């Protein structure tokens, strides 16, 4: 009797997916070569002390399941955003809500539009639903191209992903661009407005997006994260503000039970009140972002304008430069950009991290 294989049960849409290896960070190689993890857009500082204390207190009750709906967190988010609590949903990072949007809106044979280059999860969620990913090229300055996005929409489009500040380029949409998108998108599709870097964008001068997006007639969700500006990447908690209760209920229906744990809920609730800690991180990020961009330009590279906690730079041989930095235990993210030689995305870290990146790139460029 022949031995059965997993291929007999794995459906084609899963077989076609690439395996994304975990972004494991190697141990330090001594004081002279500490690990500088600048490839995941994590915060360079730990959470505020009050947040850590709240997490420790919550840990004492881990024998109990958490509040599935996160009612206390949602109540606080409603108070701060002005959105009705019934329209707010939570997830295990905003990433869970990206998957949920595809589950809600897409069937096999449908189309979904997402920016290119873009956050890889967009394409993955679309593929998992058996739908077609239609790429909309971003502008040369790294901002989502509204005209290209609208041109990619057809009668088969059921979902559009848009991000600002955009990952991996850092580009920030203006209020007029958001208004144009909201006004021109057809009503028959779901608009997923990804604001994982919302706090950084606001600090850089972005308009508040919710009043603009709320003018849309069709369904929409705006998602935000506690992973970046609040320093809770390891806790995994995010939220979405939706156009109406019926849409919010759809997200609640498909959520994995208790996907946001009790420690994460306590951390997020407390982090919202730690405004001084948030302000310090945002000020630090803006200062180091400017210093890194200036240093990259002085090396003859082409940094893109960024309103996020990273800077992307167009450069020849990005994979080679990333490998050269990795030899120094400095980790950045090379990514392809159609029509260019590619780019590097560099997370804003400490002042020492910025120095290490610039020194490593200077040596790597001199040795080519």
C-alpha angles and dihedrals in degrees: 000000000000117000114251120237133208089244088073092066103030110096118229096250089060094044089055093058120099119233110246107210117225112263093239116181116220120230121270116277095215134294092299093057110032117172111265106195103198099146103077103052093239122160114264091221130061119244119284114282091248090055092052090049091051090050091051091050091049090050090066089068099047092121086078128069116249125247100280094211096040091228097178093049092046091050090054092046090051090052093050099041100035091231118134111261091233090064096053123091132181133216144178091276118327084279090080089057092053089059090045093055090056091047091051100044109028136075126172110289095028123117131231127191122218134165122264120244089032146142104302093227090072093064092040095054091048092051092048089060093050091245129133120260111220111194121217111199115234120230122270089258091057097254121132107265106231094191092052091046093052092045090055094057118102136168087273094056112111102163136034122191117203127172134195124208080030122227123246097015104041095226118156124216118225124231091253092054092051091048091050092050093048093047097046103040112101118248094236095080140062116248112211107194107195114207102166087141094043098130093052091049093051091048088053091054105270119159117249103266103200098075089049097048092044087068090070115109095206127065121289144171129199113202128198135177142220090204099085119033094022095049095234101125090129093052096056109216132144139150144215133214112208136198095247145351094263090061092043089052089055090058091047092051095058101038117119108251112269092352091158108062127220095253091053092049092051091047094050094047091051095042091060089065096047094087096153091056090049092049092052092051093047093048091048092048093051093049095047092043089057093045093048093047091050092049093049091051090050088056089058095255127129113241115191122231106266135193094177135079092273141053124222121205131194110229142154115259098008092175091055092049091047090051091050091053091046089059085064092047090254111132123200132160122253114199136179121248115189111239094023137073089252137262146247123233112208121190117222108248134157125322088260090053091054091050091050093051095048094045092047094049092046091056094043093051092047092053099051 
